[in-house]
Amino acid sequence: MTNRPDLPPEIARRRTFAIISHPDAGKTTLTEKFLLYGGAIQMAGQVRAKGEARRTRSDFMKMEQDRGISVSASAMSFDFDGHRFNLVDTPGHSDFSEDTYRTLTAVDAAIMVIDGAKGVESQTRKLFEVCRLRDLPILTFCNKMDRESRDTFEIIDEIQENLAIDVAPASWPIGVGRDFIGCYDMLNDRLELMDRADRNRVAESVSISGLDDPKLAEHVPADLLAKLREEVEMARELLPAFDRRSFLEGHMTPIWFGSAINSFGVRELMKGISTYGPAPQPQNSATRQIAPEETPVTGFVFKVQANMDPKHRDRVAFVRLASGHFERGMKLTHVRSRKPMAVTNPVLFLAADRELAEEAWAGDIIGIPNHGQLRIGDALTEGEALRFTGIPSFAPELLQAVRANDPMKAKHLEKALMQFAEEGAAKIFKPAIGSGFIVGVVGALQFEVLASRIELEYGIPVRFESSQFTSARWVTGPKEKLDAFANANKGHLAHDHDGDLVYLTRLQWDIDRIERDHPELKLTATKEMMV
């Protein structure tokens, strides 16, 4: 860490991070408050509020607005405290884990949101594992402290045990549930008080000199104050103090307590990101590491969102810039096709609003509207043939056949399915024998989302039917062996949208048999999205 050169100031002030959590822990609400503090919106929406007020700004798909959950990861940029925040909101619903995994390849840090009553939930654990694989620094926000929640030490213990990471309290809650009045800021010795009356108001903070300051008694009831002093003393004895280096290496997480819906604790968390969070980090490619301060512009596509504006069949490729200073109108080489691309209308996102990006720096996330040239995993450079590594594609766990209700629309359906495959919303397999398509997804809710989007965006009502297959494996190996294998197993073979060979089966026994009978072939459950 120490021998890297200083970053140019514009890059050094970038903070690119994702928010991860189990569904319903309050992630979208937290995102809203970030935008509120960053001045990007004037009034935060609420996911479950009434009527029009409830359209949270970061959920733009019709299904997200109807159901009050975030389905696709959206990116937002705003300024706070002299830093440029690039925030990527990920779907918390476990059925969309693949989109979330890929999003985590494009950020330098993650905020883990935990529900004060429920602690560490299953999906949090899964997402945390992905962060661990990438050694991402993690900041933790324990939300919903204004409701009945568990004992603070118990929550911290659970994080330490379940996730095997040191936890350093950055703040300590005063009271719980109805009695929750605020937090004691352990990093800066301040008292942060919550204002319950107005949810869009910023809570006030009182500066004090330590826990013995007589000023404390003016703001905190005696019983809560005695408990606070005792707990903070215990915490300082039992828990490690915050160490930035350990945090940046991914071994320690600072934890803030608060209530996102009451705008409480959010500003302290944001200050934590700007003060301690990592600046843009080097990115891995197949040949070398790309440092953010390099002059040539490079970037990779980590997400493709089709039909963000249903009126224009557009697709936006979300690109994480890995190095350089990008300016609008630049010609970049699209490495997979080796063709130059003039990027004339790149966009920056403020939730569903977008504005033209005149410039962007390493660490920023820009959207490039295109008509299907850009796919997940693609690299854009100023000429160097780079391949970014580590963007995974997972074998689907659920497979179903899809048919258009109107047989005349079969051709249109194929086009719609290919678009979704390129977007990464589902895996589409074309069986070697017979007609129709098999759609593979990671979670059942994705079938509903697909059916609703195919009907809304393409006007084709479809039905999903159960398929005889339950698992898919990519097959690779020497060409002549592959051809012989393909001829013998036609009924089980399909091609994905890249034309790669896929073996479909419903028995683990089949997979074991092929590995035994064809040792020179490789069956894999993941495929790196490579150029």
C-alpha positions as CSV (number, residue, x, y, z in Angstrom):
1,M,0.0,0.0,0.0
2,T,2.8,2.4,0.9
3,N,4.9,2.2,-2.2
4,R,2.1,3.2,-4.6
5,P,2.5,6.8,-6.1
6,D,0.1,9.5,-5.0
7,L,-3.1,9.5,-7.0
8,P,-4.1,12.6,-9.0
9,P,-6.4,14.6,-6.7
10,E,-9.5,14.0,-8.9
11,I,-9.0,10.2,-8.7
12,A,-8.0,10.2,-5.0
13,R,-11.4,11.9,-4.0
14,R,-13.4,9.1,-5.7
15,R,-15.1,6.5,-3.4
16,T,-16.8,3.7,-5.3
17,F,-18.8,1.3,-3.2
18,A,-21.8,-1.0,-3.1
19,I,-24.4,-1.6,-0.5
20,I,-25.2,-5.2,0.4
21,S,-27.7,-6.8,2.7
22,H,-30.5,-9.3,3.1
23,P,-33.8,-8.2,1.6
24,D,-35.7,-5.8,3.9
25,A,-32.7,-4.7,6.0
26,G,-33.3,-1.2,4.8
27,K,-30.7,-0.9,2.0
28,T,-32.8,1.1,-0.5
29,T,-33.9,3.5,2.3
30,L,-30.2,4.0,3.2
31,T,-29.4,4.7,-0.5
32,E,-32.2,7.3,-0.5
33,K,-30.7,9.1,2.5
34,F,-27.2,9.0,0.9
35,L,-28.7,10.9,-2.0
36,L,-30.5,13.3,0.4
37,Y,-27.2,14.2,2.1
38,G,-25.4,14.3,-1.1
39,G,-27.9,17.0,-2.3
40,A,-29.0,14.8,-5.1
41,I,-32.6,14.7,-4.0
42,Q,-34.7,17.0,-1.9
43,M,-37.0,14.6,-0.2
44,A,-36.3,10.9,0.3
45,G,-38.9,8.5,-0.9
46,Q,-39.9,5.5,1.2
47,V,-40.2,2.0,-0.2
48,R,-43.5,1.4,1.5
49,A,-45.0,4.9,1.7
50,K,-48.3,6.0,0.3
51,G,-49.1,6.7,-3.4
52,E,-46.6,8.7,-5.4
53,A,-44.3,9.5,-2.4
54,R,-43.4,5.9,-2.4
55,R,-41.6,5.8,-5.7
56,T,-38.1,5.5,-4.3
57,R,-35.7,7.2,-6.6
58,S,-33.4,4.3,-7.2
59,D,-36.0,1.7,-8.2
60,F,-37.0,2.4,-11.8
61,M,-38.4,-1.0,-13.1
62,K,-42.1,-1.3,-13.0
63,M,-41.9,-4.5,-11.0
64,E,-39.7,-2.8,-8.4
65,Q,-42.2,0.0,-7.9
66,D,-45.1,-2.5,-7.6
67,R,-43.4,-4.8,-5.2
68,G,-41.2,-2.4,-3.2
69,I,-38.0,-4.4,-3.7
70,S,-34.9,-3.6,-5.7
71,V,-34.4,-6.1,-8.6
72,S,-31.6,-4.6,-10.7
73,A,-28.5,-2.9,-9.5
74,S,-28.5,0.8,-10.2
75,A,-25.6,3.2,-10.0
76,M,-25.6,6.7,-8.7
77,S,-23.0,9.5,-8.4
78,F,-23.1,12.5,-6.1
79,D,-20.7,14.7,-4.1
80,F,-20.4,14.7,-0.3
81,D,-17.8,16.2,2.0
82,G,-15.4,17.0,-0.9
83,H,-15.5,13.5,-2.2
84,R,-17.3,12.1,-5.3
85,F,-19.3,9.0,-4.2
86,N,-20.2,6.4,-6.8
87,L,-22.8,4.2,-5.1
88,V,-24.0,1.0,-6.6
89,D,-27.2,-0.3,-5.2
90,T,-27.5,-4.1,-5.5
91,P,-30.6,-6.2,-5.4
92,G,-30.8,-7.8,-1.9
93,H,-33.2,-10.5,-3.0
94,S,-31.4,-13.8,-3.2
95,D,-32.9,-14.6,-6.5
96,F,-30.8,-11.9,-8.1
97,S,-27.5,-12.9,-6.5
98,E,-25.6,-13.2,-9.8
99,D,-26.2,-9.5,-10.7
100,T,-25.0,-8.6,-7.2
101,Y,-21.8,-10.8,-7.5
102,R,-20.9,-9.1,-10.7
103,T,-21.6,-5.6,-9.3
104,L,-19.1,-6.4,-6.5
105,T,-16.3,-6.7,-9.1
106,A,-16.8,-3.1,-10.0
107,V,-16.4,-1.5,-6.5
108,D,-13.6,-0.8,-4.0
109,A,-15.6,-1.2,-0.8
110,A,-18.9,-2.4,0.4
111,I,-21.4,-1.3,3.1
112,M,-23.1,-4.2,4.8
113,V,-26.5,-3.3,6.2
114,I,-27.8,-5.4,9.1
115,D,-31.2,-5.3,10.7
116,G,-30.8,-4.7,14.5
117,A,-33.5,-7.3,15.3
118,K,-32.4,-10.0,12.9
119,G,-28.6,-9.8,12.9
120,V,-26.7,-11.6,10.2
121,E,-29.1,-13.3,7.8
122,S,-28.4,-15.9,5.1
123,Q,-28.1,-13.6,2.1
124,T,-25.8,-11.3,4.0
125,R,-23.5,-14.3,4.6
126,K,-23.5,-15.2,0.9
127,L,-22.7,-11.7,-0.2
128,F,-20.1,-11.3,2.5
129,E,-18.3,-14.4,1.1
130,V,-18.0,-12.7,-2.3
131,C,-16.5,-9.6,-0.7
132,R,-14.1,-11.9,1.2
133,L,-13.0,-13.5,-2.1
134,R,-12.1,-10.1,-3.3
135,D,-10.7,-8.8,0.0
136,L,-13.1,-5.8,-0.2
137,P,-13.0,-3.5,2.8
138,I,-16.4,-3.6,4.5
139,L,-18.2,-0.9,6.6
140,T,-21.2,-2.2,8.6
141,F,-24.4,-0.2,9.4
142,C,-26.7,-1.7,11.9
143,N,-30.1,-0.4,11.0
144,K,-33.5,-0.1,12.6
145,M,-32.2,0.7,16.1
146,D,-35.4,2.7,16.7
147,R,-37.3,-0.6,16.7
148,E,-36.9,-3.4,19.3
149,S,-33.5,-4.8,18.5
150,R,-31.0,-7.1,20.1
151,D,-28.3,-6.4,22.6
152,T,-25.4,-4.5,21.0
153,F,-22.7,-6.9,22.2
154,E,-24.8,-9.8,20.9
155,I,-25.0,-8.3,17.4
156,I,-21.3,-7.6,17.3
157,D,-20.5,-11.2,18.5
158,E,-22.7,-12.6,15.9
159,I,-20.9,-10.7,13.1
160,Q,-17.5,-11.7,14.5
161,E,-18.5,-15.4,14.7
162,N,-20.5,-15.8,11.6
163,L,-18.3,-13.8,9.3
164,A,-14.9,-14.3,10.9
165,I,-14.0,-10.6,10.9
166,D,-13.0,-8.2,13.7
167,V,-15.6,-5.6,14.5
168,A,-14.6,-2.2,15.8
169,P,-17.5,0.0,17.0
170,A,-17.4,3.5,15.4
171,S,-20.5,4.5,17.3
172,W,-22.5,3.1,20.3
173,P,-26.3,3.2,20.5
174,I,-28.0,5.0,23.5
175,G,-31.2,3.2,24.4
176,V,-33.0,0.8,22.1
177,G,-36.4,0.7,20.4
178,R,-38.7,3.4,21.8
179,D,-36.0,4.7,24.1
180,F,-33.4,5.0,21.3
181,I,-32.3,8.6,21.4
182,G,-29.0,8.6,19.4
183,C,-25.5,7.4,19.5
184,Y,-22.2,8.2,21.1
185,D,-19.6,8.7,18.3
186,M,-16.6,6.6,19.6
187,L,-14.2,7.8,16.9
188,N,-14.7,11.6,17.5
189,D,-16.1,11.7,21.1
190,R,-19.3,13.3,20.1
191,L,-22.9,12.9,21.0
192,E,-25.3,12.4,18.0
193,L,-28.9,13.0,18.8
194,M,-31.8,11.8,16.7
195,D,-34.7,14.0,15.7
196,R,-37.8,11.8,15.4
197,A,-40.2,14.5,14.3
198,D,-38.9,15.2,10.8
199,R,-37.4,12.3,8.9
200,N,-35.8,14.5,6.3
201,R,-34.0,16.6,8.8
202,V,-30.4,16.1,9.6
203,A,-29.9,15.1,13.3
204,E,-27.9,17.4,15.5
205,S,-24.6,16.6,17.1
206,V,-23.2,17.9,20.4
207,S,-19.5,17.9,20.8
208,I,-18.4,16.7,24.2
209,S,-15.0,15.9,25.7
210,G,-15.4,12.2,26.6
211,L,-18.0,10.3,28.6
212,D,-17.4,12.2,31.8
213,D,-18.5,15.6,30.3
214,P,-21.3,17.0,32.5
215,K,-23.0,18.3,29.3
216,L,-24.0,14.7,28.6
217,A,-26.5,14.7,31.5
218,E,-28.4,17.6,29.8
219,H,-29.2,15.4,26.8
220,V,-29.3,11.8,28.1
221,P,-31.6,10.5,30.8
222,A,-29.6,9.3,33.9
223,D,-30.4,5.5,33.5
224,L,-29.4,5.5,29.8
225,L,-26.3,7.5,30.6
226,A,-25.1,5.0,33.3
227,K,-25.7,2.1,30.9
228,L,-23.9,3.9,28.1
229,R,-20.8,4.6,30.2
230,E,-20.6,1.0,31.4
231,E,-21.1,-0.4,27.9
232,V,-18.6,1.9,26.2
233,E,-16.0,1.0,28.9
234,M,-16.6,-2.7,28.3
235,A,-16.5,-2.2,24.5
236,R,-13.1,-0.5,24.8
237,E,-11.8,-3.3,26.9
238,L,-13.2,-6.2,24.9
239,L,-13.3,-5.0,21.3
240,P,-10.4,-4.0,19.0
241,A,-9.9,-0.3,18.3
242,F,-10.4,0.8,14.7
243,D,-7.3,0.3,12.6
244,R,-7.5,1.6,9.1
245,R,-4.9,-0.7,7.7
246,S,-6.6,-3.8,9.0
247,F,-9.9,-2.4,7.6
248,L,-8.5,-1.8,4.1
249,E,-7.1,-5.3,4.0
250,G,-10.5,-6.7,4.7
251,H,-9.8,-8.1,8.2
252,M,-11.8,-5.5,10.2
253,T,-15.1,-3.8,9.8
254,P,-16.1,-0.6,11.7
255,I,-19.8,-0.6,12.7
256,W,-22.2,2.3,13.0
257,F,-25.6,2.1,14.6
258,G,-28.6,4.1,13.5
259,S,-32.0,4.3,11.8
260,A,-32.0,5.0,8.1
261,I,-35.6,5.8,8.0
262,N,-35.1,8.6,10.6
263,S,-32.0,9.8,8.8
264,F,-30.0,8.9,11.8
265,G,-26.4,7.6,11.8
266,V,-26.3,8.0,8.0
267,R,-24.2,11.1,7.9
268,E,-21.6,9.5,10.3
269,L,-21.4,6.5,8.0
270,M,-20.9,8.7,5.0
271,K,-18.1,10.6,6.8
272,G,-16.6,7.2,7.6
273,I,-16.5,6.3,3.9
274,S,-15.0,9.6,2.9
275,T,-12.4,9.6,5.7
276,Y,-11.4,5.9,5.9
277,G,-12.7,4.4,2.7
278,P,-10.3,3.3,-0.1
279,A,-9.6,5.5,-3.2
280,P,-9.9,3.7,-6.5
281,Q,-7.8,0.4,-6.4
282,P,-5.8,-1.3,-9.2
283,Q,-7.9,-3.7,-11.3
284,N,-6.8,-7.2,-12.4
285,S,-6.4,-8.2,-16.0
286,A,-5.2,-11.4,-17.6
287,T,-1.7,-9.9,-18.2
288,R,-1.1,-7.3,-15.5
289,Q,-2.6,-5.1,-12.9
290,I,-4.0,-1.8,-14.1
291,A,-3.3,1.1,-11.7
292,P,-5.9,4.0,-11.6
293,E,-3.2,6.7,-12.1
294,E,-2.2,5.4,-15.5
295,T,-2.8,7.9,-18.3
296,P,-4.5,5.7,-20.9
297,V,-8.2,5.2,-20.3
298,T,-9.4,1.6,-19.6
299,G,-12.6,0.3,-18.3
300,F,-14.8,-2.9,-18.2
301,V,-18.5,-3.6,-18.5
302,F,-19.9,-5.2,-15.4
303,K,-23.6,-4.8,-16.1
304,V,-25.9,-4.3,-19.1
305,Q,-29.4,-2.9,-18.6
306,A,-31.8,-3.2,-21.5
307,N,-34.7,-0.9,-22.1
308,M,-34.1,1.5,-19.3
309,D,-36.2,3.8,-21.4
310,P,-38.9,1.5,-22.8
311,K,-39.8,4.1,-25.5
312,H,-36.3,3.6,-27.1
313,R,-35.1,0.1,-27.2
314,D,-31.8,1.2,-25.8
315,R,-29.3,-0.7,-23.8
316,V,-27.0,0.9,-21.4
317,A,-23.7,-0.8,-20.5
318,F,-22.4,0.2,-17.1
319,V,-18.7,0.7,-17.3
320,R,-16.3,0.9,-14.4
321,L,-13.3,3.1,-15.4
322,A,-10.1,1.4,-14.2
323,S,-7.6,4.1,-15.2
324,G,-7.2,7.4,-16.8
325,H,-9.2,10.6,-17.4
326,F,-12.1,10.0,-19.8
327,E,-13.6,12.8,-21.9
328,R,-16.8,12.8,-23.9
329,G,-16.3,12.0,-27.6
330,M,-13.1,9.9,-27.0
331,K,-12.5,7.0,-29.3
332,L,-11.9,3.8,-27.4
333,T,-11.1,0.3,-28.7
334,H,-13.7,-2.4,-28.0
335,V,-11.2,-5.2,-27.4
336,R,-13.4,-8.2,-28.2
337,S,-14.3,-7.0,-31.7
338,R,-11.1,-4.9,-32.1
339,K,-13.1,-2.1,-33.4
340,P,-12.9,1.6,-32.4
341,M,-16.0,3.1,-30.7
342,A,-16.6,6.8,-30.4
343,V,-18.2,7.3,-27.0
344,T,-20.3,10.4,-27.8
345,N,-23.1,10.3,-25.2
346,P,-21.8,8.7,-22.0
347,V,-24.2,9.2,-19.1
348,L,-23.8,9.6,-15.3
349,F,-26.7,8.4,-13.2
350,L,-28.6,10.1,-10.5
351,A,-30.9,7.2,-9.8
352,A,-33.2,7.0,-12.9
353,D,-32.3,10.5,-14.0
354,R,-29.2,10.6,-16.2
355,E,-27.1,13.4,-17.4
356,L,-24.4,13.6,-20.1
357,A,-20.9,13.0,-18.6
358,E,-18.5,15.5,-20.0
359,E,-15.7,13.8,-18.2
360,A,-15.0,10.9,-15.8
361,W,-12.0,9.6,-13.9
362,A,-10.8,6.2,-12.8
363,G,-13.2,4.8,-10.2
364,D,-16.3,6.4,-11.8
365,I,-19.1,4.4,-13.3
366,I,-20.5,5.7,-16.6
367,G,-23.3,4.3,-18.8
368,I,-22.7,3.9,-22.5
369,P,-25.9,3.6,-24.5
370,N,-25.4,1.1,-27.3
371,H,-27.4,-1.3,-29.5
372,G,-26.0,-4.6,-28.3
373,Q,-22.3,-4.3,-29.1
374,L,-21.3,-4.2,-25.5
375,R,-21.6,-7.3,-23.3
376,I,-20.7,-8.1,-19.7
377,G,-17.0,-8.6,-19.3
378,D,-16.0,-6.4,-22.3
379,A,-13.0,-4.2,-22.0
380,L,-12.7,-0.7,-23.5
381,T,-9.2,0.7,-23.8
382,E,-7.1,3.2,-25.8
383,G,-5.7,0.4,-27.9
384,E,-4.2,-2.1,-25.5
385,A,-5.7,-5.6,-25.8
386,L,-6.6,-6.1,-22.2
387,R,-8.9,-8.8,-20.7
388,F,-10.2,-8.0,-17.3
389,T,-10.5,-11.1,-15.1
390,G,-12.8,-12.2,-12.3
391,I,-16.2,-11.3,-13.7
392,P,-18.1,-14.6,-13.0
393,S,-21.0,-16.2,-14.8
394,F,-22.7,-18.9,-12.7
395,A,-24.5,-22.1,-13.9
396,P,-28.3,-21.6,-13.4
397,E,-30.0,-23.6,-10.7
398,L,-33.5,-23.6,-12.2
399,L,-34.2,-24.4,-15.9
400,Q,-37.6,-24.0,-17.7
401,A,-38.7,-24.1,-21.3
402,V,-40.2,-20.8,-22.6
403,R,-42.9,-20.5,-25.3
404,A,-44.7,-17.5,-26.8
405,N,-48.5,-17.8,-26.4
406,D,-48.7,-16.8,-30.0
407,P,-46.6,-19.2,-32.2
408,M,-46.2,-16.5,-34.9
409,K,-44.1,-14.5,-32.4
410,A,-41.4,-17.2,-32.0
411,K,-38.9,-15.2,-34.0
412,H,-39.5,-12.0,-31.9
413,L,-39.2,-14.1,-28.7
414,E,-35.8,-15.3,-29.8
415,K,-34.6,-11.7,-30.2
416,A,-36.0,-10.7,-26.8
417,L,-34.3,-13.7,-25.1
418,M,-30.9,-12.9,-26.7
419,Q,-31.2,-9.4,-25.3
420,F,-31.8,-10.6,-21.8
421,A,-29.0,-13.1,-22.1
422,E,-26.6,-10.3,-23.1
423,E,-27.8,-8.3,-20.2
424,G,-27.0,-11.2,-17.9
425,A,-30.6,-11.3,-16.7
426,A,-30.8,-15.1,-17.5
427,K,-29.0,-17.8,-19.3
428,I,-30.6,-18.8,-22.6
429,F,-29.9,-22.3,-24.1
430,K,-30.9,-23.4,-27.6
431,P,-31.2,-27.2,-27.5
432,A,-29.4,-29.1,-30.3
433,I,-32.5,-31.1,-31.0
434,G,-36.0,-29.7,-31.2
435,S,-37.3,-26.1,-31.2
436,G,-37.8,-23.6,-28.5
437,F,-35.5,-22.3,-25.8
438,I,-34.5,-23.3,-22.3
439,V,-34.1,-20.4,-19.8
440,G,-31.9,-20.8,-16.8
441,V,-31.9,-18.6,-13.8
442,V,-30.4,-18.5,-10.3
443,G,-33.7,-17.8,-8.4
444,A,-37.4,-18.4,-9.1
445,L,-38.5,-14.8,-8.9
446,Q,-36.4,-14.2,-12.1
447,F,-38.9,-16.1,-14.2
448,E,-41.6,-13.7,-13.1
449,V,-39.4,-10.7,-13.8
450,L,-38.6,-12.1,-17.3
451,A,-42.2,-12.9,-18.2
452,S,-43.3,-9.4,-17.1
453,R,-40.4,-7.6,-18.9
454,I,-40.9,-9.7,-22.2
455,E,-44.6,-8.7,-22.2
456,L,-44.0,-5.0,-21.2
457,E,-41.0,-4.3,-23.3
458,Y,-41.6,-6.5,-26.4
459,G,-45.4,-7.1,-26.2
460,I,-45.0,-10.9,-26.3
461,P,-47.0,-12.8,-23.6
462,V,-45.1,-15.9,-22.8
463,R,-45.4,-19.0,-20.6
464,F,-42.7,-20.9,-18.8
465,E,-43.1,-24.7,-18.7
466,S,-41.1,-27.2,-16.6
467,S,-38.2,-28.7,-18.4
468,Q,-36.8,-32.2,-18.2
469,F,-33.4,-30.8,-17.2
470,T,-32.4,-29.4,-13.8
471,S,-28.7,-28.5,-14.3
472,A,-26.3,-27.1,-16.9
473,R,-22.6,-27.4,-17.3
474,W,-20.3,-25.7,-19.8
475,V,-18.2,-28.2,-21.7
476,T,-14.7,-27.5,-22.9
477,G,-11.9,-29.6,-24.4
478,P,-10.0,-30.5,-27.6
479,K,-12.2,-29.9,-30.7
480,E,-12.2,-33.5,-32.1
481,K,-13.1,-34.9,-28.6
482,L,-15.9,-32.3,-28.3
483,D,-17.3,-33.2,-31.7
484,A,-17.3,-37.0,-30.9
485,F,-19.0,-36.2,-27.5
486,A,-21.5,-33.9,-29.1
487,N,-22.6,-36.6,-31.7
488,A,-23.1,-39.2,-28.9
489,N,-25.1,-36.9,-26.6
490,K,-27.2,-34.8,-28.9
491,G,-30.3,-35.0,-26.7
492,H,-28.6,-33.4,-23.8
493,L,-26.7,-30.6,-25.6
494,A,-27.5,-27.0,-26.1
495,H,-25.6,-23.8,-27.0
496,D,-25.6,-20.6,-24.9
497,H,-26.0,-17.1,-26.4
498,D,-22.2,-17.0,-27.1
499,G,-22.4,-20.2,-29.0
500,D,-20.6,-22.2,-26.3
501,L,-21.5,-25.8,-25.7
502,V,-23.6,-26.6,-22.7
503,Y,-24.5,-30.1,-21.3
504,L,-28.0,-30.3,-19.8
505,T,-29.1,-33.0,-17.4
506,R,-31.2,-33.8,-14.4
507,L,-28.9,-36.2,-12.7
508,Q,-25.6,-35.6,-10.9
509,W,-24.9,-39.2,-12.0
510,D,-24.7,-38.1,-15.7
511,I,-22.2,-35.4,-14.9
512,D,-20.0,-37.9,-12.9
513,R,-20.3,-40.5,-15.8
514,I,-19.1,-38.0,-18.4
515,E,-16.2,-36.9,-16.2
516,R,-15.3,-40.6,-15.8
517,D,-15.8,-41.6,-19.5
518,H,-14.3,-38.4,-21.0
519,P,-11.4,-37.4,-18.8
520,E,-10.1,-34.9,-21.5
521,L,-13.3,-32.9,-21.3
522,K,-14.0,-30.3,-18.6
523,L,-17.5,-29.6,-17.2
524,T,-17.7,-26.4,-15.3
525,A,-20.4,-24.6,-13.3
526,T,-19.0,-21.2,-13.9
527,K,-17.7,-19.4,-16.9
528,E,-15.5,-16.3,-16.7
529,M,-17.1,-13.6,-18.8
530,M,-14.1,-13.1,-21.0
531,V,-13.5,-11.3,-24.2
